[in-house]
Amino acid sequence: MNRKTPLVLKVGGGEVDDLGFLLDLAAVVGSMDRPPVIVHGGGKEIGSWLEMLGQEASFHQGLRITDERAVAVVEMVLSGRVNKRLVGTLVASGVEALGLSGRDLGLVRARKLEAEVDLGHVGEPEAVKAGILTRLCGMGIVPVISPVSQDAGGVVYNINADHVAAAVAVALEAKELVFLSNVPGVLDAGGEPIQSLTGEQIEQLIDRKVIDGGMLPKVRSSLDTLKAGVRKVLITDLAGLRGYLDGKTAATLVRP
């Protein structure tokens, strides 16, 4: 039984339809000396399906506004196509992986996310059943989690995968949370990766619009996770993750 503290790995939605990336990810996961818990997004693919169905996407501060029709598509894509593609690639590469959504076993209990505008079926994590994930990791099984979850009454919510990854890391008392992206870290105004960021620096970069869009929930989730006790949060790409696991410096280390 593997009793090492899990590493929580959030896989960006822009990469989950790239077979080459998934094969490389499976190789990295298979070589890890600690149990990973994977949380994935899939925003790019959700957008493609919504477009095919004639529904225009709209966002508020990096979060997708999700009505009744859209949340059905979100669940189909994330908990179906994306989750099983990722699980299937891991299994084909020799990794014992199990696909779950936040709805399965009540793994992630959601609540509606209140914002300046009504986001519809957009939620935030309220609680995570960490014991389920701990038991799976102890059996050598890699949980692969779709962020689609439900509240206590069964209402389905689309939760940003960054927020779910942060909640999972806190619930597991993980030492490390890695946001795996298609860029080598948080980029400065010149497009170069920033090696280290504090909360104060992050807010300054947000004010200057250097950090914007999909990177917003990553950096804010990073800060919340650190405040809740997770020791280290990294934002990097697959090459940076390999380097980090080999003891080298990762692209962006977020500090309190």
MARKEKE-23787 format. One record per residue (C-alpha): x negated, y negated, z; chain; residue in one letter. Coordinates in Angstrom, 1 decimal, always signed. Each point is the difference from the previous one (the first is absolute). Layout:
<atoms>
[[X,Y,Z],'A','A']
...
</atoms>
This chain:
<atoms>
[[+0.0,+0.0,+0.0],'A','M']
[[-1.3,-3.4,-1.0],'A','N']
[[+0.2,-2.3,+3.0],'A','R']
[[-1.9,-2.9,-1.4],'A','K']
[[+1.8,-3.4,-0.1],'A','T']
[[+1.7,-0.4,-3.4],'A','P']
[[-1.1,-2.6,-2.5],'A','L']
[[+3.1,-1.7,-1.5],'A','V']
[[-0.4,-0.6,-3.7],'A','L']
[[+2.4,-2.3,-1.9],'A','K']
[[-0.1,+0.6,-3.8],'A','V']
[[+1.0,-3.0,-2.1],'A','G']
[[+2.9,+0.3,-2.4],'A','G']
[[-2.0,-1.1,-3.0],'A','G']
[[-2.2,+3.2,+0.1],'A','E']
[[+2.6,+2.8,+0.6],'A','V']
[[+0.7,+0.4,-3.7],'A','D']
[[-3.6,+0.3,-1.0],'A','D']
[[-1.0,+3.7,-0.1],'A','L']
[[-3.7,-0.7,+0.0],'A','G']
[[+0.4,-2.1,+3.1],'A','F']
[[+2.1,+2.7,+1.7],'A','L']
[[-2.6,+2.7,-0.8],'A','L']
[[-2.8,-2.1,+1.4],'A','D']
[[+2.1,-0.7,+3.1],'A','L']
[[+0.7,+3.7,+0.5],'A','A']
[[-3.7,+0.7,-0.2],'A','A']
[[-0.7,-2.7,+2.7],'A','V']
[[+2.8,+1.3,+2.2],'A','V']
[[-1.2,+3.5,-0.3],'A','G']
[[-3.4,-0.9,+1.2],'A','S']
[[+1.0,-2.0,+3.0],'A','M']
[[-1.1,+1.2,+3.4],'A','D']
[[+3.1,-1.4,+1.8],'A','R']
[[+3.7,+0.5,-0.7],'A','P']
[[+1.5,-2.6,-2.3],'A','P']
[[+3.6,-1.2,+0.0],'A','V']
[[+0.9,-1.5,-3.3],'A','I']
[[+2.7,-2.7,-0.5],'A','V']
[[+0.6,-1.0,-3.6],'A','H']
[[+1.7,-2.8,-1.9],'A','G']
[[+1.2,+0.0,-3.6],'A','G']
[[+1.1,-3.5,-0.8],'A','G']
[[-1.2,+0.1,-3.6],'A','K']
[[+2.0,+3.1,-0.9],'A','E']
[[+3.1,-1.4,+1.9],'A','I']
[[-0.2,-3.1,-2.2],'A','G']
[[-0.2,+2.1,-3.2],'A','S']
[[+3.1,+2.0,+0.9],'A','W']
[[+2.0,-3.1,+1.1],'A','L']
[[-1.0,-1.6,-3.3],'A','E']
[[+1.2,+3.0,-2.0],'A','M']
[[+3.3,-0.2,+1.9],'A','L']
[[+0.3,-3.7,-0.9],'A','G']
[[-0.5,-1.3,+3.6],'A','Q']
[[-2.3,-3.0,+0.4],'A','E']
[[-2.5,+0.2,+2.9],'A','A']
[[-0.3,-2.8,+2.5],'A','S']
[[-2.4,-0.5,+2.9],'A','F']
[[-0.3,-2.0,+3.1],'A','H']
[[-3.5,-0.3,+1.6],'A','Q']
[[-1.1,+3.2,-1.7],'A','G']
[[+3.1,+2.0,+1.0],'A','L']
[[+2.5,+1.3,-2.5],'A','R']
[[+3.5,-1.2,+0.4],'A','I']
[[+2.1,+3.2,+0.0],'A','T']
[[+3.7,+0.3,-0.6],'A','D']
[[+2.2,+3.2,+0.1],'A','E']
[[-0.9,+1.0,-3.6],'A','R']
[[-3.7,-0.8,+0.5],'A','A']
[[-0.4,+2.0,+3.2],'A','V']
[[+1.3,+3.1,-1.8],'A','A']
[[-2.7,-0.4,-2.6],'A','V']
[[-2.6,-0.7,+2.6],'A','V']
[[+0.8,+3.3,+1.8],'A','E']
[[+0.0,+2.0,-3.3],'A','M']
[[-3.4,-1.4,-1.0],'A','V']
[[-1.8,-0.1,+3.3],'A','L']
[[+1.3,+3.1,+1.8],'A','S']
[[+0.4,+2.0,-3.2],'A','G']
[[-2.3,-0.7,-2.9],'A','R']
[[-2.9,-1.8,+1.7],'A','V']
[[-0.1,+2.1,+3.2],'A','N']
[[+0.1,+3.3,-1.9],'A','K']
[[-2.6,-1.1,-2.5],'A','R']
[[-2.4,-0.9,+2.8],'A','L']
[[+0.8,+3.2,+1.9],'A','V']
[[-0.3,+2.1,-3.1],'A','G']
[[-3.4,-1.4,-0.9],'A','T']
[[-1.3,+0.6,+3.6],'A','L']
[[+1.3,+3.5,+0.1],'A','V']
[[-1.5,+0.8,-3.5],'A','A']
[[-3.4,-1.3,+1.4],'A','S']
[[+0.1,+2.4,+2.9],'A','G']
[[+1.4,-2.4,+2.6],'A','V']
[[+3.0,+1.2,+2.1],'A','E']
[[+2.3,-2.9,-0.3],'A','A']
[[+3.6,-0.5,+1.0],'A','L']
[[+2.3,-2.7,-1.4],'A','G']
[[+2.3,-1.9,+2.3],'A','L']
[[+2.0,-3.2,+0.0],'A','S']
[[+0.7,-2.1,+3.0],'A','G']
[[+3.5,+1.6,+0.0],'A','R']
[[-1.2,+3.6,+0.4],'A','D']
[[+0.3,+1.1,+3.6],'A','L']
[[+0.7,-3.6,+0.9],'A','G']
[[-3.8,-0.6,-0.4],'A','L']
[[+0.3,-3.8,-0.4],'A','V']
[[+3.0,-1.8,+1.5],'A','R']
[[+0.7,-3.2,-1.9],'A','A']
[[+1.8,-3.2,+0.8],'A','R']
[[+1.0,-2.8,-2.4],'A','K']
[[-2.8,-2.5,-0.6],'A','L']
[[+1.3,-3.5,+0.7],'A','E']
[[-1.5,-2.7,-2.1],'A','A']
[[+0.7,-3.5,-1.3],'A','E']
[[+2.0,+1.6,-2.8],'A','V']
[[+2.1,+3.2,+0.0],'A','D']
[[-2.3,+2.7,-1.2],'A','L']
[[+2.8,+2.6,-0.2],'A','G']
[[-1.1,+3.5,+0.7],'A','H']
[[-3.4,-1.0,+1.1],'A','V']
[[-1.0,+1.2,+3.5],'A','G']
[[-2.8,+0.2,+2.4],'A','E']
[[-1.2,+2.9,+2.2],'A','P']
[[+1.6,+0.1,+3.4],'A','E']
[[-1.5,+3.3,+1.2],'A','A']
[[-2.1,+2.9,-1.3],'A','V']
[[+0.1,+3.6,+1.3],'A','K']
[[-3.8,+0.4,+0.3],'A','A']
[[+0.3,+3.5,+1.4],'A','G']
[[+1.2,+1.4,-3.3],'A','I']
[[-3.1,-1.4,-1.8],'A','L']
[[-2.3,+1.2,+2.8],'A','T']
[[+1.3,+3.5,-0.2],'A','R']
[[-0.4,+0.1,-3.8],'A','L']
[[-3.5,-1.4,+0.2],'A','C']
[[-0.8,+2.6,+2.6],'A','G']
[[+1.0,+2.8,-2.4],'A','M']
[[-2.3,-1.5,-2.7],'A','G']
[[+2.9,-1.4,-2.0],'A','I']
[[-0.3,-3.5,-1.6],'A','V']
[[+3.3,-1.9,+0.4],'A','P']
[[+0.8,-2.2,-3.0],'A','V']
[[+2.7,-2.5,+0.9],'A','I']
[[+2.4,-2.0,-2.2],'A','S']
[[+1.0,-3.2,+1.9],'A','P']
[[+3.7,+0.4,-0.8],'A','V']
[[+1.7,+0.2,+3.5],'A','S']
[[+3.3,-0.3,+1.7],'A','Q']
[[+1.4,-1.7,+3.1],'A','D']
[[+1.8,+1.7,+2.9],'A','A']
[[+3.3,-0.1,-2.0],'A','G']
[[-1.5,+1.5,-3.1],'A','G']
[[-0.2,-3.1,-2.1],'A','V']
[[-2.9,+0.3,-2.5],'A','V']
[[-2.8,-2.6,-0.1],'A','Y']
[[-2.9,-0.7,-2.3],'A','N']
[[-2.9,-0.8,+2.3],'A','I']
[[-3.3,-1.4,-1.3],'A','N']
[[-2.5,+2.8,+0.1],'A','A']
[[-2.6,-2.2,+1.7],'A','D']
[[+2.4,-0.6,+2.9],'A','H']
[[+0.7,+3.8,+0.3],'A','V']
[[-3.8,+0.8,-0.1],'A','A']
[[-0.6,-2.5,+2.8],'A','A']
[[+2.8,+1.4,+2.1],'A','A']
[[-1.2,+3.6,-0.5],'A','V']
[[-3.6,-1.0,+1.0],'A','A']
[[+1.2,-1.7,+3.2],'A','V']
[[+2.3,+3.0,+0.9],'A','A']
[[-2.8,+2.5,-0.6],'A','L']
[[-2.5,-2.2,+2.0],'A','E']
[[-2.2,+0.3,-3.1],'A','A']
[[-3.5,-1.5,+0.1],'A','K']
[[+0.1,-0.9,-3.7],'A','E']
[[+2.5,-1.3,-2.5],'A','L']
[[-1.1,-0.3,-3.6],'A','V']
[[+2.0,-1.9,-2.6],'A','F']
[[-1.1,+1.5,-3.3],'A','L']
[[+0.5,-2.4,-2.9],'A','S']
[[-1.0,-0.5,-3.6],'A','N']
[[-2.3,-2.8,+1.0],'A','V']
[[-3.1,+0.3,+2.1],'A','P']
[[+1.3,-2.0,+2.9],'A','G']
[[+1.5,-3.4,+0.7],'A','V']
[[-1.3,-2.4,-2.7],'A','L']
[[-1.2,-3.6,+0.5],'A','D']
[[+0.9,-2.8,-2.3],'A','A']
[[-2.8,+1.0,-2.3],'A','G']
[[+1.3,+3.6,-0.2],'A','G']
[[-2.7,+1.5,+2.1],'A','E']
[[+0.7,+2.4,+2.9],'A','P']
[[-0.1,-1.4,+3.5],'A','I']
[[-1.9,+2.3,+2.3],'A','Q']
[[+1.6,-1.0,+3.3],'A','S']
[[+3.1,-2.0,+0.9],'A','L']
[[+1.4,-1.3,+3.3],'A','T']
[[+3.7,-0.9,+0.6],'A','G']
[[-0.9,-3.7,-0.1],'A','E']
[[-1.8,+0.4,-3.4],'A','Q']
[[+3.0,+2.0,-1.3],'A','I']
[[+2.5,-2.8,+0.8],'A','E']
[[-2.3,-2.6,-1.6],'A','Q']
[[-0.2,+2.1,-3.2],'A','L']
[[+3.8,+0.5,+0.0],'A','I']
[[+0.5,-3.8,+0.3],'A','D']
[[-2.3,-0.5,-3.0],'A','R']
[[+1.9,+2.7,-2.0],'A','K']
[[-3.3,+2.0,-0.3],'A','V']
[[+1.8,+2.9,+1.7],'A','I']
[[+3.4,+0.4,-1.6],'A','D']
[[+2.5,+2.5,-1.4],'A','G']
[[-0.5,+3.6,+0.9],'A','G']
[[-3.1,-0.7,+2.1],'A','M']
[[+2.1,-2.0,+2.5],'A','L']
[[+1.6,+3.0,+1.7],'A','P']
[[-3.4,+1.8,+0.1],'A','K']
[[-1.8,-2.7,+1.9],'A','V']
[[+2.9,-0.7,+2.3],'A','R']
[[+0.5,+3.7,+0.7],'A','S']
[[-3.7,+0.2,+0.7],'A','S']
[[+0.1,-2.6,+2.7],'A','L']
[[+3.1,+1.4,+1.6],'A','D']
[[-1.7,+3.5,+0.0],'A','T']
[[-3.1,-1.3,+1.7],'A','L']
[[+2.0,-1.9,+2.6],'A','K']
[[+1.8,+3.3,+0.8],'A','A']
[[-3.2,+1.9,+0.7],'A','G']
[[-1.3,+1.5,-3.3],'A','V']
[[-3.8,-0.6,+0.0],'A','R']
[[-0.8,-0.6,-3.6],'A','K']
[[+2.0,-1.0,-3.1],'A','V']
[[-1.6,+0.1,-3.5],'A','L']
[[+1.3,-1.3,-3.3],'A','I']
[[-1.9,+1.6,-2.9],'A','T']
[[+0.1,+2.1,-3.2],'A','D']
[[-0.8,+3.7,-0.4],'A','L']
[[-3.7,-0.7,-0.5],'A','A']
[[+0.0,-2.1,+3.2],'A','G']
[[+1.7,+2.8,+1.9],'A','L']
[[-2.6,+2.5,-1.2],'A','R']
[[-2.7,-2.3,+1.2],'A','G']
[[+1.7,-0.5,+3.4],'A','Y']
[[+0.3,+3.7,+0.5],'A','L']
[[-3.7,+0.3,-0.8],'A','D']
[[-0.9,-2.5,+2.6],'A','G']
[[-0.4,-3.0,-2.3],'A','K']
[[+1.7,-3.4,+0.3],'A','T']
[[+3.5,-0.2,-1.3],'A','A']
[[+1.2,-3.0,-2.1],'A','A']
[[+2.2,-1.9,+2.5],'A','T']
[[+0.1,+0.6,+3.7],'A','L']
[[+2.8,-1.8,+1.7],'A','V']
[[-0.8,-1.2,+3.6],'A','R']
[[+2.3,-1.5,+2.6],'A','P']
</atoms>
